[in-house]
Amino acid sequence: MVPTNPPSTTCILCQAFDVNCESCVTGERKCAKCSTPNMYPDDISHICVSCSTTCGGSCDATNGICTTCQDNYVFQSTRSRVCESCSIFDAHCAKCSSAFDRKCVMCNTGYYPDEIGCLACKDPQYVALSGFCSNCEIGTYKKTETACESCYFATENCNVCSTLTVAVSNCTSCMINYVLNGGKCQLCPSGKYYNLNSKSCLSNDVNCQIQVDKSKCLLRNSNYFLANGICQQTTRCHSPSNITMFSCDCYDQISVNSDCQDKMVNCKYQKVKKNNFICINCNDNFTLNGNECQISQQNMEIRNGIIYKCGVGDYLDISNECVNCGVSVSVCQLSRTKVMPLKCYTDYVFDTTSNQCVTDENCQTAKYGFCTKCASDFNYASQGRCLQCQTNNCGLCDSNSCLKCLDGFVRYTDTWCISKSEISTCKTFSSSGCVVCNEGYYQTDSKNVENKYDYCIPIESTTVTNCKRYNAKNNKCVECLDAFKMKSGICAESFDEDDKLKTSSKTATETTCLIRNNKGCQHCADGYYNINNECLQCENDCLFCYNTTYCTTCRSGFYLSADMSCKSLGALQESCDIALPGGGGCAICNSGYYREGISCTPCDESCALCVNSNECLACKDGYFNIPSECKLCQPNTTLSNCEFSSSSGCERCMSGHYLSNYKCYECSSNCISCDTESVCTKCDEKEYVLVNFKCIHFTKVEHCVSAQKSKCVKCEGRREPTYSGDSCTDSVNYGVVIGIPITVVVLLILTITLLIVILFYILQRYSHKQQMQNVCVFDIKSSNLTMEKMNDVLCSNKNVLRFDIDSDEVIKVDTETRDLICIGNTSKHSLKVQFSVIEGCDCYQIGTLPSIVTLKQGKACEFELFIKPLCSCQIKENILVIALDIVTKTVLSNKLQIEVDTEQSTKLNYRELEETKQIGEGSFGIVYKGNYRGNVVAIKKMKQSDNKEETISEFRNEVDMLDKFWNEYIVHFFGAVLIPNKICMVTEFAQYGSFQDLINKKKSNEVEMHLRIKFILDASKGIEYLHENGILHRDIKPDNILVISLDINEKVNAKLTDFGSARISTC
């Protein structure tokens, strides 16, 4: 409580006196303690007033002394109601202590706080950020009181300096490569380098233009390079390599601080550093292993360390490594992330569905991952796999149709095989259809309106007449009937030059073809050449030619050039017949000239042909030559008593003269015809008789009365002239002399003939009994054989004869093979049974035992048949079983089939040869290009006109020789046809002809020399083979060396041929 003002009798509350007062002085209107913060009682008014602002809002509530200070203020040395600024108690203080005591914690710039206040740093120290004095770092100096600066800025290129005073330095050490000179840092002059140890400039080493230190040069002289800073001279840096600063820039390696060095073994590109070798890339197909190049062991193709191609069975993955394709795949590739097979191993095929190589049990031969031949003919290859044929009786098919039927069947449609027995118009079948039709039909492969094969169509349905074989494609006959000849596809008995048909051979006037048969012209006349069995005239002054562009002989006045064409002789035409090659002179002169050097000189006027000017070989008309008298010819007018003369002299003399040494001489007296002077052949007509080649008067011939025609014609008495008429003889009774002996002889002959007939009959009966003893005749009903009906009267136990009772293998050629068959009589009468061969059988011989037999009703006979094949063939023909009914005289026949396969031999079947083109003709025969069982062959056929015993003997000799040979340098011999009128030889076909053909047809630059030498070497090897086997060829020439190939890489390029003259040496 406090008194009131003015004083009163009451006291009031202290707060009523001062609302900010907490407590008052007892009995006085004075506040002792304020209640409001930051207020204290005023000394004068004694009420609460605010503290000083310097107190920071906090003072004592009773006396007002500051308990805190304003920011950056401190208590006074004696605490009071106010605080003073830091700068008042220390002028350099920037911030005082937060405890408000009189202590500076941060001074102004250039001063640092100390216990006694803010103090300044002494040189060379500066005031660091920490507020304390600190020395400048090495390489700096005191720039200001609070900062240091790099010596470099005070002195350029100075590294270490000292502080003289603020902002003033003194350089004591320069940067590397600089030296101190007059307080400045400078580079070493040219020719010197900075030495780091001595920190001074020293002279450069020899051969170094710019040097860094004692062991390091930067720029070398020429022919030197820097290796580890040292100049080294190069000895192997030659062009195209170049010297660089630090090494030789070698063209085939990387050289670092080194000269060029020898490359490492099998290293393609290497790096050489300080003579240390490091291979970068190996040669092709070598791999880098460590620092060595090793050859690839997996047949990989590698270049520059990168695999470009893997070996068989591997593929290249994305990491450039070869990975195995798998056990069935030989070639594959990686496509994106999947391995795709491209080629399968043998015995594996490619499955297009799964794109994998798989096994196919039905496949026999696989190639390139696809099946090319199925194991069974009942399968076909489709998309590389073998599938089963869908056509019955089909042996070879594809996906849509049958290509080949089974044996005994042929294609009727693409999906239908029928039995050959159902096609009656075909004579000979092949595996795919009819090859030879019956006569009067032609073969066709087309289909009819029912989409079925006709095979054989009657030739009568065409416009061609007299034709045996017809070509439907060309609408021409290819072979006429045997009685007709063929020309340009037309058949007629003969032709004239205008191709008009002749109906009678008497009017044939054709001269272009000398030999024409039913197949066309076989031999052309001179001046014509044969092409497709027709004769075309040689052209361009050619007398003989091979074809229209290949001349072999020129007409008179022309010569044969190197390109086998005829060129004019020019001035030589009159005197020269055959010119030298190139027309440079004459080889053979015309008649009336003789060869002198390379020119022709006229003969003597009497000579048609001469050796020189003084000797004739033939005379002109009106001249003759008797060599024993004169070498020149004499006029015929000098021949006396000559009736007919020739170039040899007189050929026939006049009557009364005889010919001797081509001249006429007078006969002896009374002789009108004689051979020589002493040999008379005819006397005077009436008076003289020729006796011992002399003319004698008839009165001097004993008993001769008269003479005529050089004979005595009448004698005295019963005498008569002899047959020769040169004498007379007694007459004879010829009826008695001749008649009796003739009668005796006739009777004797009749008696002997009768005895022979009787004896022959007895022997035949005996022989028949003997034969029947070896014939097996038996009762059909009691036999255990199964007999099948052949016709109304015959039955047999077999329908087909295979001749396999002795062996199941193929039968031998030229050897008899037997088979047994039983024929039975099912008629009511006795039958005579025998076998007969159908005409045209020239490939084999067949016989039976017994040849004929008589069978009673219900009886059967076992026949033994023998077949002898004459060539390698497949026989599928019929023979006839003929039965004669003895009672009714009726003849019945039935066909019995023969099916036989022979062994393969050199005796060939001419029906298997197919002639395609005539390629040559010689004196021996004609050579054709043809086919034999799928092989292209040369067929050498004998001319029909040359079937002489000597020619055939030479042919057989060549066949025998070829049959003994087997050598790759001898022409391969397939065999020969020895059937009469079909004789030919089949050998390997040489597509380039003979060595002589190459010489004639090709220029010298077209056949290289080493290939020509190879031809001769191959021929020599063939001759060596012959000589080693004791055989002499005896006809070695370019015509007999066949050129097989022009590829020098082939093992064999030429082979020997033509062994017709070859003989076995006995030496």
Residue pairs with C-beta under 8 A, 6 or more apart in sequence:
1 11
1 12
1 13
1 14
1 24
2 11
2 12
2 13
2 14
2 17
2 24
2 25
2 27
2 28
2 29
2 30
3 11
3 12
3 27
3 28
3 29
4 10
4 11
4 12
5 29
14 21
14 22
14 23
14 24
14 31
15 21
17 24
17 29
17 31
17 47
18 24
18 31
18 34
18 47
18 48
20 31
20 34
20 35
20 36
20 39
20 47
20 48
21 31
21 32
21 33
21 34
21 35
21 41
21 47
21 48
22 31
22 33
22 34
22 35
22 61
23 31
23 32
23 33
24 30
24 31
24 32
25 31
25 32
25 46
28 46
29 46
30 41
30 46
31 41
31 46
31 47
31 48
32 41
32 62
33 41
33 61
33 62
34 40
34 41
34 48
34 61
34 62
35 48
35 61
36 48
37 58
37 61
38 50
38 51
38 55
38 57
38 58
38 59
39 48
39 49
39 50
39 51
39 61
40 48
40 49
40 51
40 59
40 60
40 61
40 62
40 63
40 64
40 81
41 47
41 48
41 49
41 62
41 64
42 48
42 49
49 64
51 57
51 58
51 59
51 64
51 66
51 81
52 59
52 64
52 66
52 81
52 82
52 83
53 70
54 66
54 69
54 70
54 73
54 82
54 83
54 84
55 66
55 67
55 68
55 69
55 70
55 81
55 82
55 83
56 66
56 68
56 69
56 70
56 71
56 73
56 83
57 68
58 66
58 67
58 68
59 65
59 66
59 67
59 81
60 67
63 81
64 81
65 79
65 80
65 81
66 75
66 79
66 80
66 81
66 82
66 83
68 100
69 75
69 83
69 100
70 83
72 85
72 86
72 95
72 96
73 83
73 84
73 85
73 86
73 96
73 100
74 83
74 84
74 86
74 89
74 96
74 97
74 100
74 101
74 102
74 103
75 83
75 100
75 101
75 102
76 82
76 83
76 84
77 102
83 100
86 93
86 94
86 95
86 96
86 104
87 93
89 102
90 104
90 117
90 118
92 104
92 107
92 108
92 111
92 117
92 118
93 104
93 106
93 107
93 108
93 113
93 117
93 118
94 104
94 106
94 107
94 108
95 104
95 105
95 106
96 102
96 103
96 104
96 105
97 103
97 104
97 105
98 105
103 113
104 113
104 117
104 118
105 113
106 113
106 131
107 113
107 118
107 119
107 131
108 118
109 127
109 145
109 146
110 120
110 121
110 127
110 145
110 146
111 118
111 119
111 120
111 127
112 118
112 119
112 120
112 121
112 127
112 131
112 132
112 133
113 131
120 127
120 145
121 127
121 133
121 145
122 133
123 142
123 163
123 165
123 166
124 135
124 136
124 141
124 142
124 162
124 163
125 133
125 134
125 135
125 142
126 133
126 134
126 136
126 142
126 144
126 145
126 146
126 147
126 148
127 133
127 134
127 145
127 146
128 134
128 146
136 142
136 148
136 163
137 148
138 160
139 150
139 151
139 152
139 159
139 160
139 161
140 148
140 149
140 150
140 151
140 161
141 148
141 149
141 151
141 154
141 161
141 162
141 163
141 169
142 148
142 163
142 166
142 167
143 149
143 166
143 167
144 166
144 167
145 166
151 158
151 159
151 160
151 161
151 169
151 171
152 158
152 159
152 175
154 161
154 169
154 171
155 161
155 169
155 171
155 183
155 184
155 185
156 184
156 185
157 174
157 175
157 178
157 185
157 186
158 171
158 173
158 174
158 175
158 185
159 173
159 174
159 175
159 176
159 178
159 185
160 171
160 172
160 173
161 169
161 170
161 171
161 172
161 173
162 169
162 170
162 172
163 169
163 170
164 170
170 183
171 180
171 183
171 184
171 185
172 180
173 180
173 199
174 180
174 185
174 186
174 199
175 185
176 194
176 196
177 187
177 188
177 194
178 185
178 186
178 187
178 194
179 185
179 186
179 188
179 194
179 199
179 200
179 201
187 194
188 194
188 201
189 201
191 203
191 204
192 201
192 202
192 203
192 204
193 201
193 202
193 203
193 204
193 210
193 211
193 212
193 213
193 214
194 200
194 201
194 202
194 212
194 213
195 201
195 202
195 213
195 214
196 213
202 214
204 210
204 211
204 217
205 211
205 214
205 217
205 231
206 231
207 217
207 220
207 221
207 224
207 231
207 233
208 217
208 218
208 219
208 220
208 221
208 231
209 217
209 219
209 220
209 221
210 217
210 218
210 219
211 217
211 218
212 218
212 229
213 229
215 228
215 229
215 230
216 228
216 229
216 230
217 226
217 229
217 230
217 231
218 226
218 229
219 245
220 226
220 231
220 245
221 231
222 243
223 233
223 234
223 243
224 231
224 232
224 233
224 234
224 243
225 231
225 232
225 234
225 243
225 244
225 245
225 246
225 247
225 248
225 257
225 259
226 232
226 245
226 246
226 257
227 246
227 247
227 257
227 258
227 274
228 257
228 274
232 259
234 243
234 248
234 259
234 260
235 259
236 248
236 259
236 260
236 261
237 243
237 248
237 250
237 259
237 260
238 260
240 251
241 248
241 249
241 250
241 251
241 260
242 248
242 249
243 249
246 256
246 257
247 255
247 256
247 257
247 258
247 259
248 255
248 258
248 259
248 260
249 255
250 260
250 272
252 260
252 263
252 269
253 260
253 261
253 263
253 269
253 270
253 271
253 272
254 269
254 270
254 271
254 272
254 280
255 261
255 271
255 272
255 273
256 271
256 272
256 273
256 274
257 273
257 274
258 272
258 273
258 274
258 275
260 272
261 270
261 272
261 275
261 277
263 270
264 270
264 277
264 279
264 291
264 292
264 293
265 292
265 293
266 282
266 283
266 286
266 293
266 294
266 295
267 279
267 280
267 281
267 282
267 283
267 293
268 281
268 282
268 283
268 284
268 286
268 304
269 279
269 280
269 281
269 304
270 277
270 278
270 279
270 280
271 277
271 278
271 279
271 280
272 278
277 291
278 291
279 288
279 291
279 292
279 293
281 288
281 304
281 305
282 288
282 293
282 302
282 305
283 293
284 301
284 302
284 303
285 295
285 296
285 300
285 301
285 302
286 293
286 294
286 295
286 296
286 302
287 293
287 294
287 295
287 296
287 302
287 305
288 305
296 302
298 310
298 311
298 314
298 322
299 311
299 312
300 307
300 309
300 310
300 311
300 314
300 322
301 307
301 308
301 309
302 308
306 320
307 316
307 320
307 321
307 322
308 316
309 316
310 316
310 322
311 322
312 330
312 331
313 324
313 325
313 326
313 329
313 330
313 331
313 345
314 322
314 323
314 324
314 325
315 322
315 323
315 325
315 332
315 333
315 334
315 339
316 322
316 323
316 333
316 334
317 323
317 334
318 334
325 331
325 332
325 339
325 341
326 332
326 339
326 341
326 357
327 345
328 341
328 344
328 345
328 348
328 356
328 357
328 358
328 359
329 341
329 342
329 343
329 344
329 345
329 348
329 357
330 343
330 344
330 345
331 341
331 342
331 343
332 339
332 340
332 341
332 342
332 343
333 339
333 340
333 342
334 340
340 355
341 350
341 355
341 356
341 357
341 369
342 369
343 368
343 369
344 350
344 357
344 366
344 368
344 369
345 357
346 366
347 359
347 366
348 357
348 358
348 359
348 366
348 369
349 357
349 358
349 359
349 360
349 363
349 366
349 369
349 370
349 371
349 384
349 385
350 356
350 357
350 369
350 370
350 384
351 357
351 358
351 384
351 385
352 383
352 384
357 369
360 366
360 371
360 385
360 386
361 375
362 371
362 374
362 375
362 376
362 379
362 385
362 386
362 387
363 371
363 373
363 374
363 375
363 381
363 385
363 386
364 371
364 373
364 374
364 375
365 371
365 372
365 373
366 372
369 384
370 381
370 383
370 384
371 381
371 384
371 385
371 386
372 381
373 381
374 380
374 381
374 386
375 386
376 386
377 395
377 396
377 404
377 406
378 388
378 389
378 394
378 395
379 386
379 387
379 388
379 389
380 386
380 387
380 389
380 396
380 397
380 398
380 399
380 403
381 387
381 398
382 398
382 399
387 399
389 396
389 397
389 402
390 397
390 415
391 397
391 401
391 402
391 415
391 416
391 417
392 417
393 405
393 406
393 409
393 417
394 402
394 404
394 405
394 406
394 417
395 404
395 405
395 406
395 407
395 431
396 402
396 403
396 404
397 403
397 404
400 414
401 414
401 415
402 411
402 414
402 415
402 416
402 417
403 411
403 432
404 411
404 431
404 432
405 411
405 417
405 431
406 417
408 419
408 420
408 421
409 417
409 418
409 419
409 420
410 417
410 418
410 420
410 423
410 429
410 432
410 433
410 434
410 453
410 455
411 417
411 432
411 433
411 453
412 418
412 452
412 453
413 447
413 451
413 452
413 453
414 451
416 452
420 426
420 429
423 434
423 455
423 456
424 438
425 434
425 437
425 438
425 441
425 455
425 456
426 434
426 436
426 437
426 438
426 441
426 455
426 456
427 434
427 436
427 437
427 438
427 439
428 434
428 435
428 436
428 911
429 435
433 445
433 453
433 455
434 443
434 455
434 456
435 443
436 443
437 443
437 455
437 456
438 456
439 468
440 458
440 459
440 460
441 456
441 457
441 458
441 459
442 456
442 457
442 459
442 462
442 467
442 469
442 470
442 471
442 472
443 455
443 456
443 472
444 454
444 455
444 456
444 457
444 472
445 453
446 453
446 454
446 472
447 453
447 454
448 454
457 472
459 467
459 470
462 470
462 472
462 475
463 475
464 470
464 475
464 476
464 477
464 489
464 491
465 491
466 477
466 480
466 481
466 483
466 484
466 491
466 492
467 477
467 479
467 480
467 481
467 491
468 477
468 479
468 480
468 481
468 482
468 518
469 477
469 478
469 479
470 476
470 477
470 478
471 477
471 478
471 489
474 489
475 489
476 488
476 489
477 486
477 489
477 490
477 491
478 486
478 489
478 519
479 486
479 518
479 519
480 486
480 491
480 518
480 519
481 491
481 518
482 518
483 493
484 491
484 492
484 493
484 518
485 491
485 492
485 493
485 494
485 495
485 516
485 517
485 518
486 516
486 517
486 518
486 519
486 520
486 533
487 495
487 499
487 513
487 516
487 520
487 521
487 534
488 499
488 534
490 499
490 501
491 518
492 501
492 502
492 503
493 502
493 503
493 504
493 505
493 508
494 502
494 504
494 505
494 507
494 508
494 510
495 501
495 502
495 508
495 510
495 516
496 502
496 507
496 508
496 509
496 510
497 509
497 510
497 511
497 512
502 508
510 516
511 525
512 521
512 524
512 525
512 528
512 535
512 537
513 521
513 523
513 524
513 525
513 528
513 535
514 523
514 524
514 525
515 521
515 522
515 523
515 945
516 522
519 533
520 532
520 533
520 534
521 530
521 533
521 534
521 535
522 530
522 533
522 926
522 943
523 530
523 921
523 943
524 530
524 535
525 535
526 543
526 544
527 537
527 538
527 542
527 543
527 544
528 535
528 536
528 537
528 538
529 535
529 536
529 538
529 545
529 546
529 547
529 548
530 918
530 921
531 547
533 918
536 548
538 544
538 545
538 548
538 551
539 545
539 548
540 551
540 565
540 566
541 554
541 555
541 557
541 558
541 566
541 568
542 551
542 552
542 553
542 554
542 555
542 565
542 566
543 551
543 553
543 554
543 555
544 551
544 552
544 553
545 551
545 552
545 553
546 552
549 564
549 565
550 564
550 1001
551 560
551 564
551 565
551 566
552 560
552 564
553 560
554 560
554 566
554 578
555 566
556 573
556 577
556 590
557 568
557 569
557 573
558 566
558 567
558 568
558 569
558 579
559 566
559 567
559 569
559 578
559 579
559 580
559 581
559 582
559 583
560 566
560 581
561 567
561 581
561 582
561 583
562 581
562 582
562 1003
564 1000
564 1001
567 583
569 576
569 579
569 583
570 583
572 579
572 583
572 585
572 586
572 600
574 590
575 586
575 589
575 590
575 593
575 599
575 600
575 602
576 586
576 588
576 589
576 590
576 593
576 600
577 586
577 588
577 589
577 590
577 591
578 586
578 587
578 588
579 585
579 586
579 587
580 586
580 587
580 598
584 598
585 597
585 598
585 599
586 595
586 598
586 599
586 600
587 595
588 595
589 595
589 600
590 600
591 608
591 609
591 618
592 602
592 603
592 607
592 608
592 609
592 610
593 600
593 601
593 602
593 603
594 600
594 601
594 603
594 610
594 611
594 612
594 613
596 612
601 613
603 609
603 610
603 613
603 616
604 610
604 613
604 614
604 616
604 632
604 633
605 620
606 616
606 619
606 620
606 623
606 632
606 633
606 634
606 635
607 616
607 617
607 618
607 619
607 620
607 632
607 633
608 616
608 618
608 619
608 620
608 647
609 616
609 617
609 618
610 616
610 617
611 617
614 631
614 632
615 631
615 632
616 625
616 631
616 632
616 633
618 625
618 647
619 625
619 633
619 647
620 633
622 635
622 636
623 633
623 634
623 635
623 636
623 647
624 633
624 634
624 636
624 639
624 645
624 646
624 647
624 648
624 649
624 650
624 662
625 631
625 632
625 633
625 634
625 647
625 648
625 649
626 634
626 648
626 649
626 661
626 662
626 663
628 661
633 647
636 642
636 645
639 645
639 649
639 650
639 663
639 664
640 664
641 653
641 654
641 657
641 664
641 666
642 650
642 652
642 653
642 654
642 663
642 664
643 652
643 653
643 654
644 650
644 651
644 652
645 651
648 662
649 661
649 662
649 663
650 659
650 662
650 663
650 664
651 659
651 662
652 659
653 659
653 664
654 664
655 672
655 673
656 666
656 667
656 671
656 672
656 673
657 664
657 665
657 666
657 667
658 664
658 665
658 667
658 674
658 675
658 676
658 677
660 676
665 677
667 673
667 674
667 677
667 680
668 674
668 677
668 678
668 680
668 694
668 695
669 695
670 683
670 684
670 687
670 688
670 695
671 680
671 682
671 683
671 684
671 695
672 682
672 683
672 684
672 685
673 680
673 681
673 682
674 680
674 681
674 682
675 681
678 693
678 694
679 693
680 690
680 693
680 694
680 695
681 690
681 693
682 690
682 710
683 689
683 690
683 695
683 710
684 695
685 708
685 709
686 707
686 708
687 697
687 698
687 707
688 695
688 696
688 697
688 698
688 707
688 710
689 695
689 696
689 697
689 698
689 701
689 704
689 707
689 710
689 711
689 712
689 725
689 726
690 696
690 710
690 711
690 725
690 726
691 701
691 726
691 727
692 726
695 710
698 704
698 705
698 706
698 707
698 712
701 707
701 712
701 726
701 727
701 728
702 727
702 728
703 715
703 716
703 717
703 719
703 728
704 712
704 714
704 715
704 721
704 727
704 728
705 714
705 715
705 716
706 712
706 713
706 714
707 713
710 725
711 721
711 724
711 725
711 726
712 721
712 725
712 726
712 727
712 728
713 721
713 725
714 721
715 721
715 728
716 728
718 730
718 731
719 728
719 729
719 730
719 731
720 728
720 729
720 731
721 727
721 728
721 729
722 728
722 729
771 850
772 850
774 849
775 850
775 853
775 861
775 862
776 861
776 862
777 853
777 855
777 859
777 860
777 861
778 859
778 860
778 861
778 862
779 858
779 859
779 860
780 787
780 795
780 824
780 825
780 826
780 858
780 859
780 860
781 858
783 822
783 860
785 797
785 822
785 860
786 797
787 795
787 796
787 797
787 822
787 824
787 860
788 795
788 796
788 797
788 799
789 795
789 826
790 796
790 823
790 881
790 894
790 896
791 892
791 894
792 826
792 827
792 892
793 825
793 826
793 827
793 831
793 883
793 885
793 892
794 823
794 824
794 825
794 826
794 831
794 833
794 881
794 883
794 892
794 894
795 823
795 824
795 826
795 860
796 821
796 822
796 823
796 824
796 881
796 896
797 821
797 822
798 821
798 822
798 896
799 896
799 897
800 896
800 897
800 898
800 899
801 819
801 821
801 865
801 879
801 896
801 897
801 898
801 899
801 900
802 819
802 899
802 900
803 811
803 817
803 818
803 819
803 865
803 867
803 898
803 900
804 819
805 818
805 819
805 820
806 817
806 818
809 903
810 901
810 902
810 903
811 817
811 867
811 869
811 900
811 901
811 902
811 903
812 869
812 902
812 903
813 869
813 870
813 871
813 872
813 902
813 903
813 905
813 907
814 868
814 869
814 870
814 907
815 868
816 866
816 867
816 868
817 866
817 867
817 868
817 900
818 864
818 865
818 866
818 867
819 864
819 865
819 867
820 862
820 863
820 864
820 865
821 862
821 863
821 865
821 896
822 860
822 861
822 862
822 863
823 833
823 855
823 860
823 861
823 863
823 881
824 855
824 858
824 859
824 860
824 861
825 831
825 833
825 855
825 856
825 857
825 858
825 859
825 860
825 883
826 858
827 857
827 885
828 857
829 857
829 885
829 886
829 887
829 888
830 854
830 855
830 856
830 857
830 885
830 886
830 887
831 854
831 855
831 883
831 884
831 885
831 886
832 852
832 853
832 854
832 855
832 883
832 884
832 886
833 852
833 853
833 854
833 855
833 861
833 881
833 882
833 883
833 884
834 848
834 851
834 852
834 853
834 882
835 846
835 848
835 851
835 863
835 865
835 879
835 880
835 881
835 882
835 896
836 879
836 880
836 882
836 893
837 846
837 879
837 880
838 877
838 878
838 879
838 880
841 877
842 870
842 979
842 980
842 982
843 869
843 870
843 871
843 873
843 875
843 909
843 911
843 979
844 867
844 868
844 869
844 870
844 873
844 875
844 900
845 867
845 868
845 870
846 865
846 866
846 867
846 868
846 879
846 898
847 865
847 866
848 863
848 864
848 865
848 866
849 863
849 864
849 865
849 866
850 861
850 863
853 861
853 863
854 886
855 861
867 875
867 898
867 900
869 875
869 900
869 902
870 907
870 978
870 979
871 902
871 905
871 907
871 908
871 909
871 910
871 977
871 978
871 979
872 902
872 903
872 904
872 905
872 907
872 908
872 909
872 975
873 902
873 909
873 911
873 912
874 900
874 901
874 902
875 898
875 899
875 900
875 901
875 902
876 897
876 898
876 899
877 897
877 898
878 895
878 896
878 897
878 898
879 895
879 896
879 898
880 893
880 894
880 895
880 896
881 893
881 894
881 895
881 896
882 891
882 892
882 893
883 891
883 892
883 893
883 894
884 890
884 891
885 891
885 892
905 975
906 959
906 962
906 963
906 973
906 974
906 975
906 976
907 975
907 976
907 977
907 978
908 932
908 974
908 975
908 976
908 977
908 986
909 977
910 977
910 979
910 982
910 984
912 932
912 933
913 930
913 931
913 932
913 937
913 939
913 977
913 984
913 986
914 930
914 931
914 932
915 928
915 929
915 930
915 939
916 928
916 929
916 930
916 931
917 928
917 929
917 930
918 926
918 927
918 928
918 929
919 927
919 928
919 929
919 938
920 926
920 927
921 927
923 946
924 940
924 942
924 943
924 946
924 951
924 955
924 1060
925 940
925 941
925 942
925 943
925 946
925 984
926 940
926 941
926 943
927 938
927 939
927 940
927 941
928 938
928 939
928 941
929 936
929 937
929 938
929 939
929 989
930 936
930 937
930 938
930 939
930 986
931 937
932 939
932 974
932 986
935 974
936 989
937 974
937 986
937 987
937 988
937 989
938 986
938 987
938 988
938 989
938 990
939 984
939 985
939 986
940 984
940 985
940 986
940 987
941 983
941 984
942 951
942 952
942 955
942 983
942 984
944 981
947 981
947 983
952 983
954 1060
954 1061
955 976
955 983
955 985
955 1060
956 978
957 1059
957 1060
957 1062
958 985
958 1058
958 1059
958 1060
958 1062
959 976
959 978
959 985
961 1031
961 1059
961 1062
962 970
962 971
962 973
962 985
962 987
962 1059
963 973
964 1029
965 973
965 1025
965 1026
965 1059
967 1022
967 1025
968 1051
968 1052
968 1055
969 1018
969 1019
969 1021
969 1022
969 1025
969 1052
969 1054
969 1055
969 1056
970 1022
970 1025
970 1026
970 1055
970 1056
970 1057
971 987
971 988
971 990
971 1042
971 1055
971 1056
971 1057
972 987
972 988
972 1055
973 985
973 986
973 987
973 988
974 986
974 987
974 988
975 986
976 983
976 984
976 985
976 986
977 983
977 984
977 985
977 986
987 1057
988 1042
988 1044
988 1055
990 1042
990 1043
990 1044
990 1055
990 1057
991 1044
992 998
992 1043
992 1044
992 1045
992 1046
993 1001
993 1042
993 1043
994 1038
994 1039
994 1040
994 1041
994 1042
994 1043
994 1057
995 1015
995 1019
995 1038
995 1039
995 1041
995 1042
995 1043
995 1054
996 1037
996 1038
996 1039
996 1041
997 1043
998 1007
998 1043
999 1038
1007 1046
1008 1048
1010 1048
1011 1046
1011 1048
1011 1053
1014 1048
1014 1053
1014 1054
1015 1041
1015 1043
1015 1053
1015 1054
1016 1054
1018 1052
1018 1053
1018 1054
1018 1055
1019 1036
1019 1041
1019 1054
1019 1055
1019 1056
1022 1055
1022 1056
1023 1033
1023 1036
1023 1056
1026 1032
1026 1033
1026 1056
1026 1062
1027 1065
1030 1064
1030 1065
1031 1062
1031 1063
1031 1064
1031 1065
1032 1062
1032 1063
1032 1064
1032 1065
1033 1040
1033 1056
1033 1059
1033 1061
1033 1062
1034 1061
1034 1062
1034 1063
1035 1058
1035 1060
1035 1061
1035 1062
1036 1056
1039 1058
1040 1056
1040 1057
1040 1058
1041 1054
1041 1055
1041 1056
1041 1057
1042 1054
1042 1055
1042 1056
1042 1057
1043 1053
1043 1054
1044 1050
1044 1052
1044 1053
1044 1054
1044 1055
1045 1052
1045 1053
1046 1053
1047 1053
